Amino acid sequence: MRKKNYSRVTIENVEPKIECGNYPVKRVVGEKVVVQADVFSDGRFEIDASLLYRKKRENNWNEVSMDFLGNDRWEGEFSVEELGTYYYTVQGRVDHYETWQKDLRKKKEAGQDLQTEFPIGANFLKKAAERASDKDKEKLKKYSKKLEEHENIEETVQLALSDEITRLMETYPDKRTNTTYSKELPVTVDRKKALFSSWYEIFPRSCGSQSDEYGTFKDCEELLPEIASMGFDVLYFPPIHPIGETNRRGKNNSSKVDPESPGSPWSIGSEAGGHKSVHPELGTVEDFERLVTSAEKHGLEIALDLTFNCSFDHPYIEEHPEWFKFRPDGSIQHAENPPKKYVDVVPFDFDTDNWRELWNELKDIVMFWIDKGVKIFRVDNPHTKPFDFWEWLIAEVKEENPEVIFLSEAFTRPKVMYKLAKIGFTQSYTYFTWRNTKWEIIRYLEELTTGEVSQYFRPNFWPNTPDILPEYLQHGGKPAFIIRLILAATLSSNYGIYGPPYELCVSEAPPNEEVYKNSEKYEIKNWDRNNPGNIKNIVKRVNEIRHRNPALQTTWNLEFTETDNKEIISYMKTSEDLSNVILVVVNLDPHNTQSGWVQVPVGELGISLDKPYLVHDLLSDEKYIWYGEWNYIELDPEKMPTHVFQLKRKLKHEKDFDYFM
């Protein structure tokens, strides 16, 4: 009878794993993938578990031994060092020699006869010798012979259990008992800017030196040194394409349009061209390429808005009417989200029978701008287009250009936002904009930074956008802008601001609305960035702190600490080796001084309860000596509503304080 082939090892509950491995987890170059799994067998067998990983185009697996955590749970890790896709899986096997060793110990302790045991162990060594290299082969044969002879029982037991034999047997395991997990799980590896970036948004047409004068790409170049000096590394432009004339919107989104109204940049397309053109008054495509090159010299990358809709005047409408939806009366369907109507915008019809041609053209738009030097795209309203389209488009683009970053601007239902992240978006806008109370912030950040979501959803925190002026900023004055800046920049390693209005603490909104009055979306602004009351220096200082402290360059190390005041929030971030420890304490009340006691988990940091340690406020450069877990703070929002502390500890026999080392 033919012997049945079966496994004695079970592998279950492998983590991380997104929807049974249908979607990849995300990492950036240099990050670790920590994998856990339940690996066990029937009976009394001892088990070994290994983590296997490889790059997409490699055929051979790299193998890492996993550590036993208890209760049949195992853990291993590997680092990803290149852009692209990695795969990992888990392998388990019965370790017959280790099982024999365990039984040998028990029998010896019980005083049982061991004469019949040694030939069994010797046989395991003989088989291992067949798998070994020449040098180790001879060692294993020699040890096998000694076990067979077992002249001295005590010495033979010591030899059988020795570290040397154990090491050799681990080096040449019997892989016939290997069981491999049923799936190869994917990892998408992005460049480091996917995890750590500081965004600054401006309208290029507002970069001119004269009021109501259309700014140009050359004007933008003159601003690059100032923006770079503030510590930003991504300069984001709303759409730079020609703007339609039909149904153009005027000031404050009015239907009354004077001849000087520039219109909304999100209404794309005119006689001057479409998505592969630039607005004539901004300059030429060649001017834009020069701007991209100049920005790189200042440490800035240009991010472009990717808006897949059109104006009524877009060349596509005449060239490809099959890509749009028409009403029964023959008129073209404008965009709407009832009761809102966007009468200057025409959406693509993704249900068209010609969807393949449409998809390929939209991909060509992305590739066109990549060819001009753009590697970052902020995608407008991706949740209004098919998931399958985005999954295809992003995969196609990143196959040739794995360094490209896509930011999802989808303020919509959580499951939709998470789905967009799963299918490929690198970063995502979030609900941070509307999370104001201590309870709301803690609950939301714990949702983002723990569990499965943290494996694929990279938040990018924006306290304001051209579309959104939250009530907190409308009514909190300058302290509110500082508070939200600190929270955004220290809770998340990716953050951004809609620049000049944020620096200048612009807070005027129409009644009962969360939008800017006299919005820059519909008119050209001439911002005085040095206007009194600006917080430009604070923004610069915050970005300097982020760049100098590795603990602030990831989102996944966030730990909230206790305070005894509901208006004060406190949280800690540490580097993996504790060489960099940051404690942020924020007064969430922009109107009143708040005070209370803040807990520092000194035990986690290796600080003795009876020893002093130094907290250095990186914002004010003030220093305080603290003792123990609980320490008192007081924050006046009119002076500074927050501390960003770096923790230091006193070293023995030294007068000064030093960083954790």
N, C-alpha and C positions, 0 to 999 in steps of 0.2 A: 504494500500500500504506500502511496506517495505521501511524504510527510507534509503536513499543512504548514504554511508560512504564516506566522503571527507574531505579535509584539507583546512583550511583558511590561512595557512602559506606557504610561498615559501622560500626555501633555495638554494642559488646559489653561484657560484664563491668562493668555499671553497679553501683556500690556507693555507699552501703549499699542492700541489697535483701534483704528477709527472705522466704525461700522463694519466689523468683521474683516477689516483689511481692504475694503473697497476704496478707501481714500488714504492718502499718505499723511504721516505725521510730518511736522516741519521743523527744520533746524537751520542754523547758519553755519558757515565754515568755522570749524574749531569747537563747535558745541558737542556735547555728549548725547548719546541716546542710551538711556538707562532702561533696561528691559527686565521685567519680572514675569515669572510663569510658575504654575503648579506642575511639578514633575514628580511622578510617583509610580510605584508598581504594586502588583499583588505580592502577598507573602512578606518575607523578612529581608528581601534583597536590599543591598546598599545601591544607591543610585548616584550617577554622575550626570550633570547637565552642562551643556555648552551653548553659547550664543554664537551663531553663524552670521556673518555679514559680508556683503560684496557690493561693488559698484555695478551700475546697470550693465555695462558692457563687459564685465568680467565673468568668466565661467567658474572660476574656483572660489570657494568660500574661505574667508578668514575665520579662525576659530578662537573664542575666548572662553575660558572656564568660568562658570557661574558659581556664585557663593550661596551656600545654604542659609536661609533666613529662619527656618523653623516652620513646622506645620506644612511640610512639602512645598514651601515657597522658595524659589531660587531667584537670584538677581545677577545680572552681568551688564557690562556697558562697553560701548565703543565710541570713538570720536569720528566725526565726518570731516574730511579735509579737502574735499573738492566740490565745486558746484555740480548740480545735476541730481540724479536719482541714485539712492542706495536701496538695498533690500536686506532684510534680516529675518531670521527664523530661529527656532530653538530645537536643540537635539538632546535627547536623553538616552541613557543606556544602563543596563544592569552591570554593576562592577562585581564580577564574581570573585576576584581576588580580595577586594576589600570586604566583601561579605564573608569570605573564608577567614580573613584576619579577625573580624569581629567575633565569629564563632570560636576561633582559636583562643582568644582572650578569655571568653566566658568559660570554656572548658577547662582552661588552665586554672582559673580562679576557683572552679568547682572541684579541682583536684582529680579530674578525669584522666584516663589513659589517652595520650596523644600520639601513640605509635602509628595509628592508621591515618592520622591527619596530615603528616608531613608529605607523604607521596602525592596527596591531592594538591597541596600547595606547589610541590615541585613540578607537577604536570602543568599548572598555570604558567609557571616560569618558562618551561620548555616552549609552550605555544607562543609566549611573548617573544622569545628569542627568534622565532621564525619571522617575526614582524620587525625586528630591530635592525639597527645599523650594525656594521661589522664590529665596531668597538664595544657597543653595548650587548651585542649578541653573545660575545664571549663571557661578559660579566654575568648575564642571565643564566647561561649554561653552567657556569661555576657555582652560582648560588643554588641552582636547581639540584646539582649533584650533592651539595652540602645538606639540603633539606632531605634528600633521599637517604643519605647516610645517617643523619641525625644522631651523631655519636654522643653528643651531650644535649640532653633535652632542653635544659635552661638556655644554653647558648643558641640552640636551633630556634627556639621561640623568639629570642631577641633578634636573631637574624631575619626571621620571617616577618617580624613587625617593624623592621628597621626603616628609617627614612630613606635610605639608599634604594632598597628594593621597592618601597612604595613609590618613589619618584620614577624609577624605571618602568614600573607597571602603569603609571599614569601617562608616561611618555608614549607607550606602545599599547594602547587599549585594544580590546577585542571589539571591533566595530560591527561585528555580525549582529550584535544585540542592539545596535543603534535604532532609535525611533526618531523621526524628524516630524516636526509640526507640519500640519497639512497645508499651511499657507506661507508664502514669502511676502512679508509685509513691507510696504514701500516707505521711503523717507525722501522728501523733497528738500534739497540743500540749496539755500540761497546765500548771497553774499551778506557780509556783516551789516550793511546798511539796512537790510530788511528787519533787523532786530534793534538797531540803534540809529536814530535819525532825528534831526531837528528841522522842521519845515517852516518856511516863511512864504506867505502868499501875497502877491501884488498883482495889480492890473497894469500890464505894460503901457496901456494908453494913458495912464495917470502918472507916468514917469517924466512928463515934460516939465519944463521950468516955468511955463506960463499957464495961467488959469484958462481952462477951456481949450487949450492947445493940445492936439493929439500927440501923445508921447510916442517915441520910436524905440526900436531895439537898441539904437545907439545911445539914447537917453538911459535905457536900462543898464547899459554897460557902465555908465558913470556912477550908478548906485551900488554896483557889485562890491567895491571895497568896504562901504559902510555896512552892508548886510552881512558880509563875511566877518567883519570885525565884531559883530554882535553874536557870533558863534553858531550861526545857522549853516547847515550843509546841504539843504535842498531848497531851491527857489522855485516855487510853484506858480505857474501862469494859468489863469482861466483860458478858455479857447482864444486862439490868436488868429482865427480864420476870418475871411470876409463875412460881413454881417448883412442879413437880408433887409430889404426895404419894406416889403409887404407886411402890413400889420405891425410895423415896428413899434416898440413900446417907448414911451417917454418917461420923464422924471417920475419917480415913485411908482413905476409900472403903469403909468397912465396911458390911456388910449389917445390922449391929445398929444400930438408929436409936433414940436417945432422943427424947423429945418436943421437946427444944430444938434438934435438928439442923436447920440451915437448908437443907440439901440443896445440890446443885450447880446453879449458875446456868445451866449448859448443858442442864439438863432443863427445857425451857420449856413453860409452860402449866398452868393450873389453873382452878378455878371463877372466879377473878378475871380471867381473860382469857388472851390468847396473845401473839403477836408484836407486836401493836399496843397492848399494855398495859404498864404498869410494875408491879413488885411493890408491893403496897399499903403495906408497911412502909417502902419508900423514899420514898413520896410519891405525887404525881399526875403526870400528863403535863404539866400546867401548871407544877408545881414543876420538872420537868426542863427545860422551855423557859426558865424563869427562870435555871436553872443555866447553860444554854448562853449566854444573853445576858451573864450575869455573867462567865463564862469569857472571852468575847470582849473584855471590858473589861480583862482582865489579860493579853491577848495569847495566850490559849489557845484551841484548838479542841477540842471534845469529839469523840472517835472512839468509835463504837459497835461492839460485836461483832455480826456478822451470822451467826447460827447457824441454818441451815435444817434443824432437826430438832425433835422435840416430846417432851414427857413423855406418859405414858399418859393424863394428865388434860386434855390440850389440847383446847379446843373443836373443833378441826378433826377430831378422830377421830370424834366423833359427827356433826358436820355434813357431813364429806366422807370417809367411810370408803373411798371409791374412790381416795383419794390414798395409801393405805397398803397394805402387803403382809400378808396373813394366811396362817397355816400351814393345812395340811389339817384340823387339829382345830378350826379356827375362832379360834385365839388369834392376836393380832397379833404381828408379828415385831419384836423389839427389835434395837437396833444391836449389831453384833459385828465383831470383827477377830480371828478364832480364833488362839489360844485365849482372847483377851480377850472379855469380854461386858460390854456397857453396858446393864444391865437397867433403868436408869431413863430410857432414851432410845429413841424410836421414829423411825426415819428415814422420810423421804418416799419413796414408790415412783415414781421418775422414769420407770419403764417402764409406768406406768398408761396406759390408753387415753384418760384424761382429762388428758393432760399439758398441753394448751393452757390449760385452766382453772387447773391448778396453777401453771404458769409465770406467768400473769397475776397470780395472787394473791401470789406471791413478789415480783414486781415491785412490787405495791401496798404491800407491807411496806416496801420500800426508799423508795418515794416518800412514804409516811407519815412516816418519820423525817426525810427531807429537808425536808419541810414544817415539821417541828419545829426546824429549824435545823442538822441534822447534815449535814456535807459529807464526812466521812471514815468509812469502814467497814473494820474488820478482819474478814476473812471466814474463818470457821472451816471447816477441812477442805474447801476447794473441790474438791480432787482426787477426792472421793467422789461428785461430781455430774457430769452430762454437760458436756463442753466446749461443745457447741452451746448448751446452756442459758446458760452464763456469757457466751459471745460475744454472744448475743441480749440478755441482761439488761443487760450493761454498755453495749452500744451504745444500747439504748433509754433508759437512764438518762442517759447523757452527751449524747444528742441534745438533751435539754432542759436538762441541768445539767452542762455540760462541766467545771465546777470540782470535781466529785466525785472523790474518791480512793478506790481499792479496794486494800487490802493483802491479799495472798494468804498465808494461813497453811497452807502445804502442805509439811510435812517428808516428802517422798516421793522417788521416783526423779527424777533430774535432768531427763530428757526430759519428764516430766509437769509438773514445775515450770516449765520453759521454755515448754511449750505454753500453760500458763495465762497466762504473761506475754504471749505472742504474741497471744492472743485478747482481751486487754484489761486485765488486772490492772495497776494503776499501779505498785505496789511488791510486793516478794516477800520472805518469810522465806528464810533460806539455811542452809547447813551451817556457817556461821561458828562456831556454838555448839560444834562438835566439832573445829574446826581449831586445834590447840594448838602444834604444833612449827613451827619456822621453815620447814622444807621444805613442810609442809602449807599454811601460810598463804600463802606466796609462790605456790605452784602454784595454789591455789584462787582467789586474787585475780587472778592473770594470766588465768585462765579467765573470770572475771566482767568484767574491764575491757578485754579486747582482743578483736578479732574480732567476729563477727556478734552474739554474745550481748550485748555492751555496747550494741548499738543498740536493744534492746527490754526487757532484764531489769534493773530497778532494784533493787539489793539493799537490804534494811533489816536491819541487824545487831543481834541480840538476844543478849546473853551469858546471859540466863536468861529463863524464862517461868514462869507458874504450873504448867505441866506438866513443866518441865525444869530440874533442878538438876545441871549437868554435874559430872563427877568432878573436873575441874580446880578448880572452886569449892569442892567438898566438902573437898578436902585441901590447898589452897594458902593458906588463911588470908586475912587482909586484903590482903596484896600481890597475891594472885590476882585479887581483885575490882578492884583498881586497874588491874592489867595488862589485864584483859579490857575494862574500861571504856575505857581509852585506845585500845586496838586498835579496838574497835567504833566509837568516836566519831571517829577520825581516818582509818581505812581507808575507811569508808563515810560519805557525807554524810547518809544516813538511818540513824538508830540508835534503839534504845529499851531501857529496862530495866523489869522488873517491880519497881516502886519500893521500897517499904519494906524487903522482904527483901534487896534489893541494897544499899541504903544502909547497912543494919545488918549486912551480911556474914553473913546467915543461911546456914548450910552443913550443917545436920543432915538426913540422908537415911536411909531404911530401908536395911538391908544389901543391897548389890549392886543398888541401884536408883538411877536418876537423877531422882528426884522428891523433893519436899519432905516431910519428916516433919511430921505435923500440918498438912497442906496447907490453905491458905486457901480452896481450892476447896470444902471441905466443912465449914468452920466460920468463925465470925466472929472476927476478930483485933482486938486493941486495941494497935496498934503505938506504942511509945515512940520516936519518930523522933529524939530527942536522946539516946538511950542511948549511953553511952561506947563508943568504938571505931567509931562510925559514920563514913562517908566522905562525908557530905553536902556538906561544904565543897569536897572535891575534885571531886565531881560538878558543883557550881556553877561551879567554876573552869574545868573542861573545857568546859562549855557556853558560858561567856563567851569562851573562846579560839576556839571554833567560830564564834561570831557576829561576832567582830572580825576574822577572817582569811578573806577570800574564797577562798583556796586550799583551805580545808577544806570549802567549800560545794558541791563536786562530787566525784564518785567517779572520774571518767574521766581525771584528771591524775596518777594514782598512778605513781610510779617507785621501785622498790626499789633500794637502794644496797648496796654490798658491806660486809661486816664479816668479821673473821677469827675469830669465835667463833660456833658454831652455836646458842648460847643467846641471842645478841643479834640482833635484827632491826632494820633501819633502812630508812626510806623517806622520800621527798620528795614534796611537793605544791607546785605553783607556780601563781600566776595567769598568765594568758596573756601579760601584758606584763612578767612578772617583778617586778612591784611588791610582790608578797607571796610570800615563800618560806618554807615550813615544812619542817623536818627532824625526824622523829620517830624516837627511838631507844628500844627497849624491851628490858629483860631479861625473857626468857620463863620464867626459873627463879624461882618465887616463894619458894624456900627459901634460895638462896645468892647471894652477891655474885658478879657476873660483870663481867669487864673485857675490853677489846680495842680494836682500831683500826677506825674507821669511815671509809668513803670518802665524800667530798663531790664531786660532779661539777662542780668549780669552772669548768671550761671552758664548760659549758652555761650557767652563770650570769654569765659575763662577768667572773669574778674572776681576776686574774693570779696565777700560781703563787707569785710572790715578794712578794705583797702580803698584809697581814693582813686578816682580816674578823672581825666580831663575831657570836657566837651567843648569843642571849638566851633562856634557859629560861623560857618563859611560865608554867610551873607553879610554879617556885621563885623566879622573878625574879632568878636568878643569871646573870651574864654571863661569857663566856670569849672570849679572843682566840685564834683559830685561824689556822694557816698551811697552805697547800697542800691537797692532796687527802685525805691520811690524818691523822686526829687521834685521840687516845687518850681513852677514856671508861671510867668505872667506876660501876656501878650496884648499890647495896645495897638489896634489896627491903624491908628493914625501915625504911629512910629514905624512899626513893622509887625505884620500879623503872623509871622512865622519864624521859626528857627530851622535851619538846616545844619545839624550838628555832625561833625566828625568826631567819633569817640577815640580817645587815647587812654592809655593806662600808664601808671608810674612804674618804672622798672627799679628793681632792688639796687641800692647803693648809687642811684643816680638822682641828681637834683631835678633834671628836666623830665619831660614826658615824651613818650615815643609812640608811634603808631603800633597797632597790633602787628606783630611779626611772627 
